[in-house]
């Protein structure tokens, strides 16, 4: 990735691989926080994918096992 921000209309962005985009903010790792953040290694992607609530982690596990899923990206990224 070049690190630059690009804004295109949705019709022009369909070929963009969203799972290769950099997150727009970091994940919170506050000690004693009520939430649960971490990294999940997705075998299908061959990479770590960040998650914040446990429900998001559970969905990552299901997506990783689904043969119809073409890509998974960490929340957060901006889609306008």
N, C-alpha and C positions, 0 to 999 in steps of 0.2 A: 504494500500500500504506500502511496505517496505521502500520506498524512494531510492532504489537502481536503477541504470540504467541497463537495459538489452537490448542487441542487438541480435536479432535473424533473420534468413532469413524469408521472407514473408510466405513461405510455412509452417514454424513452428509457426508463430504468429497468425494464423487465429482464434485460440480459445481465444486469449487475448481480454478482454473487454476494448477497447480503451477509452471508455467514463469514465473509472475509473482511467485513467492515470493522474498524476499531470502535470500541464502546465510547459513547459520548461522555461518560462519567465513570469513575471508579466504583468498586463495590465497597460497602461499609462493613468494617470488621470490628465494631465497637464491643469491647469486653462488657459483659453484663447486659447486652442489648436483648430485647425480647425476640428479635428476628433470628434467622439462622442463615448465614451466607457461607458459600464454599465453592469448590470447583468439582465438576463432574467430568471424568474422562469418557468421552463418547467414542466408542470403538468405531462406529460408522464414519465419524469425522476425523478420527485419528488425532484428536486435539482436546484440550481442556476447555470446558464451557462453564462460565460463571453462572451462579444462581444466587438469589437472595432468600426467598422463603422456601421452606421444605416442600411446599406444594409444587413450586417451580422445578425443584430437583426431581420430584416424582414424575412430572411430565417429561422431563429430559430423558429419564430412564425408559419411559414408554416410547418416546419418539426414536430413541436410539435402537430399539428393537423392531420398529416398524419398517418393513422393506419398501413401502411406498413413499417414505419421507426422503426428499432429495437434499435437504440441508437444515441445519439448526444453528441459530445464532444466540449469543447471550443477550438477554435484555440487560442493559438498555442500548437502544439505538433510536435515532429519530427517523420517522417515516412521515413525511408531510403529504 
